[in-house]
Amino acid sequence: MTGSHRQRRLSAAGFAGKALVSAVSALVLISMLVVCAVCLPWPAAVDDPGNTAASSFDVSTERIEQYCPGHMSLADSGSYGDSEFQASAGNITSASRYAALGSVYMASVEGMSDADDAEAQRLSRGDDGDDIAVLSGTVDDGPSLFTTRLTASEDGTGAVGGVASWATDGDLRGLAASACVVPTLSQSFMLPSTGTGTTQELVVSNPSDRATAVTLRVWGTTDDAAMSLTTGNTLTVAAHGESSIDLGAAATGQDGLYVTVDSDETPVAAVVRMVRMDGLDAKGIDYIPPLAEESSDHAVMPSLREGDDVRVTVHAEESAQVTVSWLTGQGTSVADTGEVNPDQVTAFDLGEAPEHTLGVVVESSAAVDTAAYAQRNGDGAQSDFTVVLPGVAETSSAVAVPSGTRGELTLVNGSETQTTVNVQAYSGDGRPVGERDVDLEAGAATSIAVADMDEDAAIVTVEDPSRTVVWGVRLSQPDVDDAHLAGLANLRSTALTPIRETVLAQPNRMVVR
Amino acid sequence: MPRHARAVDHTVAAVITVEEDLRFFGDTVQAVLGQSVLPGTLVIADCTGLTGQPVHSEVPLSDGDGTRVLEIQIVRAAGARSFFDAVMRGMKYARPERSISALWILHDDSRPAETCLEALVEARRNTPTASLLGAKQLDWSGENLHNVGSYAGRHRLETLVVDGEPDQEQYDGRQDVFAVSLAGALVPLATVQSTGGADPWFGSFAEGDDLCRRICLGGGRVVVVPSAEVAHRRARFEGIRTRDGEPVAQDDSCDATMGVLESRQRYYYTDIRTPWWPFLWIWRLLRSFAAAVVRLSRKQPYAALCELALPWRALCTVSSAVRARRRVARQGKVPLSHLTVLTASRRQIAQWHDRSQAFNDQRDTTVLNPLAREHLLRRSVCRWTIVLLAALASCAVVVGVHWDVLRAAFGGASVVSDIWPPTDATFPQLVEAATSSWAFGVGTGVPAPPTPWLLVLMVVSLCTAGHVAAATVLLLFAAAPLSVLSFWALAGVFTRSDAVRVVGSLLWFALGLAMGLYASANLPMLTVMVFLPAAFAFAFRAVGMYRTEDPVKPHGSVQSAAISALCFVPVVAAEPQLLLPLVVAFLTFVVFVRRHRITLLLIPMPAALVLAPTLVNVVRRFGDGAWRQLFGDITMPDTATGGAPASLTLMGVLTRAFGLHGQQHDWLSVAVLCVCLVVAILAVASLALPFALRASRMMWVIVVAGALTALLAVRVSVDAGDGGAYAGTALPGTVMCLLGLMSCVCMVAGMAVRRFEPLREHAARRIQARLAVAGRAILAIVLAAGVCIWSGYGLTRHDAERLSASGTGLPMVAVDYLEQDPAHRILAVGARSGNHVEYAVMRTGAGDLIDNSVAQRAQRVSGVHDESDDLLASATARLMANADSQAIADIASLGFGGIYVTARNAGSEEASERLAANITASDGVQSVVSNAEGTYFRFTLIDPLHQGIDTTHQREIQSGVWRTAWLWCMGIVIVLYCVVAWPRMHRYDWEES
C-alpha cells in the first residue's frame, strides 16, 4: 500500500470518527434537554424543612371580639314563579342578648355591615358591685360584632352572647339559636345530611379591615377523600365583609359533612345557617356554630329530650370504634355502635329518644369530631331541628338566653367522680337573681329550667372548679309553641376563662419603605 | 564543493549532542558532513540513554588516498545536566585520536554554514592566544541574527545585537568579545584543562557565559569569528522542546522563561562577591514584585509567576552558587574594570534598547494594505452605529416605562418593588456589610457570611460618589444598554452578521423585560444579564475561538482571559448558584478548546476568591443547611418569583421564570413559550453545522447545565415564608440555558464574514451567497418577532411587582438618632392584620437592602434561631395583643432606642392603630412623631447616652485575621487581574471585536 493511499484511508477513518462523535454528542445533549423538559425524576426530592418565617406566639389578650350571626334568612331570596309558591321568610323575628362578666373595662356591640358609621351600643351595668354589663336587642339588621375590653384576663371574666331567630309563618317556621363565636384563622364544622331541600349556607365574616382568602375542605359520607366542591374550594372575603357558600348545593347527597375553613390572612368568623324544606313544607331552621378546637374521645352532647328524632354524625382522622349512648338522669344506655373509617363521615341513626333522655354520649377509641341532629314534628307537615355540638367543661362558663325565649339547662357530669357546681342566674338588666349548688353523681345528668332559678333569669353562669361538667341550654319559644309548631334550638356554654390569642410575628425588611 | 577538494583537519573533533527530538539533527549532521574542512572525528553524544555501547565507524573519503578517513562515533551521554556536560560525558566514551587539540561542539539544532569550521580553524591559527572561538549565531533560515558574541554589562551579558535583525554583516568587525555562544564554538582542549570546562550547574543557557567569564577574567581571550556562521534553532529556548528533550509542536510551544530567567539569575549572583548576597537577595525579592507587575501588564502571567519564584529558587541553590562563585573568584586574575573593551557602556545598552523596541514595534504590526484598512474601518463604523442605536433604544424603553422612578431618584429616592427593599445606607455602612461576616439586620446581629452581591454594589457606588441608593438606580437603568452590548459581543464571537447580532442582543434585552427583571428591580439578575454574555465572549476570545473581520486573524489572548475572569466575578457574586453550571462549563471548555488551555485556568480564580466566605461557610456549616444560601440572592423571595419548593419540569421552570403561573393562559403567554421553543429548535440545528462543531457543543453543555441548575434551584428552599419555605429562584439557570440557546441561534447565522475584496465584482456573486443572505434575513425576522413578543409580554404583564420610588422612610428625628452611633437601633413594626405583625431592625432610614442577608435567611429556613431575634418577635407579638410594659422593657434591654409603627405600608390600618395604641399605653415609651406615615416612640427606660446594642461579637469578627486575609487576597488578585486586563497603549494591541 502506498503512503498516499494509507493517508487517504486514515483521513477517511478520521472523518468518519469525527462525524460519529459529533452525532453522538449532539444526540446526548439534545436528549438531555428533552429529558429536562419532559421528565420529572425523583419528584419527592424536594427540600422543604418546614420552617416558616412567622413565629407564632400564644399571648393572653384583654380584648374579646365575638361575631353574632344575623337573623335566619332564605339563602335564595329571588322571587320567581307564582307568588303562592315563592319562598318567603314570613314573620321572622330575632332576639339577642349580650353580657360581659368579671373585670370588664368596656363592652360594645355594633352592626357588622356598617362598621364605620354606626353608633356602637355600649353594654350597661347597674350600680351594684355584683351586677354585670348586659344588653339585649335584635339582629334584624344583620350580624353584629360584640367587642369587650377587659382590665384583667382571669377566670370568671369574659363575654357571652346569644342570638335566636324564629318564625311562625312562612318557610322559616321554627326556632334557631346560636352563641356568638370568636373569629379564628381556622375552624371546622360538623354538618348533618345534605339531602334534597336542605340549604346549608356557610357564612364567612371578616371583621378586620384586610381582605382574606378562605380555603374550604369538605369530607362526606360517600368517600374517604376530601371532596372538590362544585362551586370551588376558595372564597375571598372582603374587609368588613361577608361571603357565603351553600354547602348543601356544593356537596349534595351526603349523610353528613365535615368541613374545615382556613383563612390566609386574618381571623374570620363562620357560622352555617341551615334551612330544611320538603317541597312546600317547612322542615326547620338552625344555626350551626364551629366545633370546639380539640376533638375528643368522650363527647357529651346535652340538650336532647325524649321524643327527639336523633341522628349522630362522626368524623375521625384515624379509624375508630365508636359507641353512642343515650344519657339520662340515671346514667347511660348504649344506643348504637359502629366503626368509623378515617377521613370519612359516618352517620348513626338512633331513632326516637327514649324516656328521660337528656343528651347523647359518644365514646370512641380515638379522638373524633361529632354532632347530634335532633328533630321534632309539629302541626301540619312542619318540623324543626337543632344541631347539638359536644360541650367543653370549663371552670367558669356562661350562656345568655335571648329575650323572648325560654331556656332549660342540662348539666352533665362526664367524670367518674361526684361533683358539685354552682349555678348563678342574672336578670336581663344584669342583677344577680338566683344561685344554686347542684350535686352531680359520676356520669349523671340533670336539667333545670332557667325560669326555675328566677322569673327574670336571662343569663346563667356555672362555676365548676373540677372542670368536669358539660352543660348547655335547650331553647323554646312561646309563640312557636302556641302556634303548635315544633321549635327547638340549643345554646352552647361560652367559657369565661383567660382568652389566649395566637399572634404571628415575622421579620420583614419592607416594613419601612 | 567537490568532495576530493576538501581538507580534513585531524586536530579537530566535532561533537554533536542529540536528544529525542530529531527534527533538526538531520540538517545539522548533513551540514557538518558538508563542511569545506571536515573534522577528523565526528562524535554524536546521545543523551537519550538508548545508546549502550559506543558505536565506531570509519567512513573513507573517496578521493583516492586511503589514509583520509572520517571517523564517526556514536557514544552515550545519558544523564547530562547541560550541553557542555553532555559533550564531556560523550568524550569520556569516545576514542579520540591523539592528534586532537580542539573540540567543535554543536547542538543538534545548530546547523553550521559550509565554511564554518574552516573559518574557525583559520581564526585559531591566526590568533593562537584565543582560548575560545565562537561563531556568529543566526536563526534557522540563516538570514537573521541572534547574536555575534556578547559584552559584559552590569552583572549580565549584553549582545548589543537586536534579536531577529537581518544579517547585513554589520557586526562582522567584532573579534574580541566577553562571551560567545557555545553552540558551534571551537574549544581548545587546553582551555578545557585550564578552566575545568563549563559548570553544568548553570544549565545550558548560561554555562557558556560563565565559562567565557572565567576565561576573560583569567586573562584568556574569547574571540568571535563572524565569518563562521551557525544557524541555530534554539529549540529549548523557544519552547518547541521540553526540558526532557521531547519535541513540541510550534503551535503548542511551551514557555522557557523560567529556565532563561533562572540561568540569568545564577550568572548574576556568581558575578558578585558572596558577602553581598544577603542584601542582594532582599533587593531582588522586592524587585521581583515590581517585575511581576510589569510582566502582568505585558500580559505574561507565567513570566510574572517566574519572577516571583526566582528569589525563592535562589535560596534553594545557595551551596552550589557559593561553589560556582568560588570557582569564578579563584580563576579570576584580571578585574573587569581593566577589560573596558569587553564591557558594554551605558550608552551602548540604551541605544540597543531603543533599537530593540523599534524593531519589535515594527515586527508585531500586521502591515495591512490601505484598502483593507478602509474596509475594516467601514465595517467597524457600521456595526458600532447599529449597536449603539440598539442600546439607546433599549435604554429609552426602560427610562420611558419607569420615568417617574428615575425622576424621583434624582431627588435621592431609592428603588422599591415587592422583591426589592429600599436602601438609605451610607457607603461606609455598605462596605462594612459587604466585607464582614456579620448579618446586621437580625436581632442584634448574627455571624453569617456577607452577601457577595454587595461587593458589586460597592464598586458601582464608587461611580456614584458613594451614594448607595443612586448606585441601585444606576445599575437598573444602565443594565438595559449594557446587556445589549454584552450579548452583541457574545454574538460577534459566532457570527459577523450585523443584523443577527443586533436583533439577538435586543432579544436578550427583551428576555430581561419578559422575566420582569426591570419591573421588579431584580438587580442581581440584571447584573447577570450584563456580565454573563460578556464573560463568555471574552472566554472564547481568550482561547482564540472567535470569528472576526476578513483580513484579521483570530488569536488567543491572556488579556481577554483576565477580562473574562473579571466579568465572571459579578455574575457569581449576584447568583452564587451559577457556580455549579459554570464549573461544568469550565471543565467542558478545557476539554473542547484546541489550544490555550492554560489561559483558561486563569478564569475561575477571582470568582472563587470573591465567594470564599460563602463557600467556606457552606462547607463548615453544611449540616446546618448553609448550602441553601448558594441558591438565594439578595432579592426578597416572593411568591411571584420564588414560590414554594417543588419538583418541576423545564416547562414548569419556564412558567415560573416568566411569571406565567398566576395568569390565564392567553395567546401572549403561549407565544412567550413558543419563542423559547423556536429558539431551541434553531439551536438544535446549530449542532449539525460543520464549522461550529466544537462551539455549538460547548454552548449546548451550558444549555443543559443551566437547565439542570434551574431544575435544582426550584427544589431547594432558601427562605422561610408565610406558609412554608420559598424556593430558590429559577431565573439564573433559565437565563443561562437561554443564553446557550441564543448563542447557538447566532451560530446558525453562519460566519457571515464580509470578504475583503479589493476589486469588487458585483456580478460575480454566487447563488449560494445570496441564499445565505436571504436565510440570515429570515433568521433576523424570526428573532425580531421574538423581541416583539417578549418585550410586549414584559411591558404589559409585569404590573404586579411594579417598580416605585421609596417613600420618606423613618422620621428625621429617628434617622438623627441612628446616625449618632453605629450601635443605635430602632425597631420598626407594622401590623399586617389583627394577629399578624411584621418587624425589622433598622440602622438606616429606610429598608435596608444591605442588611438583607442571604446566609441568614438560609439559617432561618434551616431552623437556626437567634435569641435576640426571638425576643423581638415575642415582644412585638405581645404588643400586638395588649399594652405590655414588659415587652417594651425587653426590646429596650437589647439596646434599642425606639420603636416605629408604620401606618401606610401596613396591611391593616385598624390593626396598626391598635398596635400604636397598645404601645402608647405601655410604660417606658414616649411618642415623638405621629403622622400619616406612622408613629415613632422613644424608649425612656435607658438614658439615650447609654443606648446601643452590644457590638462586642461583631467587632471581634470584623477584626478577625480571616477577614483581613480574605480582603487582602481578594484585593491583590483583583488588582493584578485588572493590570492584565488593562489595554496596552500600543497600537498593535488593538484588536478587532
Chai-1 contact restraints between the chains, C-beta under 6 A:
chainA,res_idxA,chainB,res_idxB,connection_type,confidence,min_distance_angstrom,max_distance_angstrom,comment,restraint_id
A,S22,B,L693,contact,1.0,0.0,6.0,A-B,restraint_1
A,S25,B,R697,contact,1.0,0.0,6.0,A-B,restraint_2
A,A26,B,L687,contact,1.0,0.0,6.0,A-B,restraint_3
A,L29,B,W700,contact,1.0,0.0,6.0,A-B,restraint_4
A,L29,B,V704,contact,1.0,0.0,6.0,A-B,restraint_5
A,I30,B,V684,contact,1.0,0.0,6.0,A-B,restraint_6
A,M32,B,V704,contact,1.0,0.0,6.0,A-B,restraint_7
A,L33,B,V704,contact,1.0,0.0,6.0,A-B,restraint_8
A,C36,B,L650,contact,1.0,0.0,6.0,A-B,restraint_9
A,C36,B,A707,contact,1.0,0.0,6.0,A-B,restraint_10
A,A37,B,L650,contact,1.0,0.0,6.0,A-B,restraint_11
A,L40,B,S647,contact,1.0,0.0,6.0,A-B,restraint_12
A,L40,B,T649,contact,1.0,0.0,6.0,A-B,restraint_13
A,P43,B,S647,contact,1.0,0.0,6.0,A-B,restraint_14
A,V46,B,P645,contact,1.0,0.0,6.0,A-B,restraint_15
A,V46,B,S647,contact,1.0,0.0,6.0,A-B,restraint_16
A,V46,B,R715,contact,1.0,0.0,6.0,A-B,restraint_17
A,D47,B,P645,contact,1.0,0.0,6.0,A-B,restraint_18
A,D47,B,R715,contact,1.0,0.0,6.0,A-B,restraint_19
A,D47,B,V716,contact,1.0,0.0,6.0,A-B,restraint_20
A,D47,B,S717,contact,1.0,0.0,6.0,A-B,restraint_21
A,D48,B,P645,contact,1.0,0.0,6.0,A-B,restraint_22
A,D48,B,S717,contact,1.0,0.0,6.0,A-B,restraint_23
A,D48,B,A725,contact,1.0,0.0,6.0,A-B,restraint_24
A,P49,B,V861,contact,1.0,0.0,6.0,A-B,restraint_25
A,P49,B,S862,contact,1.0,0.0,6.0,A-B,restraint_26
A,N51,B,A720,contact,1.0,0.0,6.0,A-B,restraint_27
A,N51,B,V861,contact,1.0,0.0,6.0,A-B,restraint_28
A,N51,B,G863,contact,1.0,0.0,6.0,A-B,restraint_29
A,T52,B,A720,contact,1.0,0.0,6.0,A-B,restraint_30
A,A53,B,A720,contact,1.0,0.0,6.0,A-B,restraint_31
A,A53,B,G721,contact,1.0,0.0,6.0,A-B,restraint_32
A,S55,B,A873,contact,1.0,0.0,6.0,A-B,restraint_33
A,F57,B,S874,contact,1.0,0.0,6.0,A-B,restraint_34
A,F57,B,A877,contact,1.0,0.0,6.0,A-B,restraint_35
A,V59,B,A877,contact,1.0,0.0,6.0,A-B,restraint_36
A,V59,B,R878,contact,1.0,0.0,6.0,A-B,restraint_37
A,V59,B,A881,contact,1.0,0.0,6.0,A-B,restraint_38
A,T61,B,A881,contact,1.0,0.0,6.0,A-B,restraint_39
A,E62,B,N882,contact,1.0,0.0,6.0,A-B,restraint_40
A,S208,B,S833,contact,1.0,0.0,6.0,A-B,restraint_41
A,S208,B,G834,contact,1.0,0.0,6.0,A-B,restraint_42
A,S208,B,S908,contact,1.0,0.0,6.0,A-B,restraint_43
A,D209,B,S908,contact,1.0,0.0,6.0,A-B,restraint_44
A,D209,B,E909,contact,1.0,0.0,6.0,A-B,restraint_45
A,D209,B,E910,contact,1.0,0.0,6.0,A-B,restraint_46
A,R210,B,S833,contact,1.0,0.0,6.0,A-B,restraint_47
A,R210,B,G907,contact,1.0,0.0,6.0,A-B,restraint_48
A,R210,B,S908,contact,1.0,0.0,6.0,A-B,restraint_49
A,E265,B,S833,contact,1.0,0.0,6.0,A-B,restraint_50
A,T266,B,S833,contact,1.0,0.0,6.0,A-B,restraint_51
A,E501,B,A881,contact,1.0,0.0,6.0,A-B,restraint_52
A,V503,B,N835,contact,1.0,0.0,6.0,A-B,restraint_53
A,V503,B,A877,contact,1.0,0.0,6.0,A-B,restraint_54
A,V503,B,M880,contact,1.0,0.0,6.0,A-B,restraint_55
A,V503,B,A881,contact,1.0,0.0,6.0,A-B,restraint_56
A,L504,B,H836,contact,1.0,0.0,6.0,A-B,restraint_57
A,A505,B,V837,contact,1.0,0.0,6.0,A-B,restraint_58
A,A505,B,A873,contact,1.0,0.0,6.0,A-B,restraint_59
A,A505,B,T876,contact,1.0,0.0,6.0,A-B,restraint_60
A,A505,B,A877,contact,1.0,0.0,6.0,A-B,restraint_61
A,Q506,B,E838,contact,1.0,0.0,6.0,A-B,restraint_62
A,P507,B,Y839,contact,1.0,0.0,6.0,A-B,restraint_63
A,N508,B,E838,contact,1.0,0.0,6.0,A-B,restraint_64
A,R509,B,P421,contact,1.0,0.0,6.0,A-B,restraint_65
A,R509,B,A840,contact,1.0,0.0,6.0,A-B,restraint_66
A,R509,B,N852,contact,1.0,0.0,6.0,A-B,restraint_67
A,M510,B,P421,contact,1.0,0.0,6.0,A-B,restraint_68
A,V511,B,A828,contact,1.0,0.0,6.0,A-B,restraint_69
A,V511,B,G830,contact,1.0,0.0,6.0,A-B,restraint_70
A,V511,B,E838,contact,1.0,0.0,6.0,A-B,restraint_71
A,V511,B,A840,contact,1.0,0.0,6.0,A-B,restraint_72
A,V511,B,T902,contact,1.0,0.0,6.0,A-B,restraint_73
A,V512,B,G809,contact,1.0,0.0,6.0,A-B,restraint_74
A,V512,B,L810,contact,1.0,0.0,6.0,A-B,restraint_75
A,V512,B,A828,contact,1.0,0.0,6.0,A-B,restraint_76
A,V512,B,A846,contact,1.0,0.0,6.0,A-B,restraint_77
A,R513,B,V416,contact,1.0,0.0,6.0,A-B,restraint_78
A,R513,B,P422,contact,1.0,0.0,6.0,A-B,restraint_79
A,R513,B,S806,contact,1.0,0.0,6.0,A-B,restraint_80
A,R513,B,G807,contact,1.0,0.0,6.0,A-B,restraint_81
A,R513,B,N905,contact,1.0,0.0,6.0,A-B,restraint_82
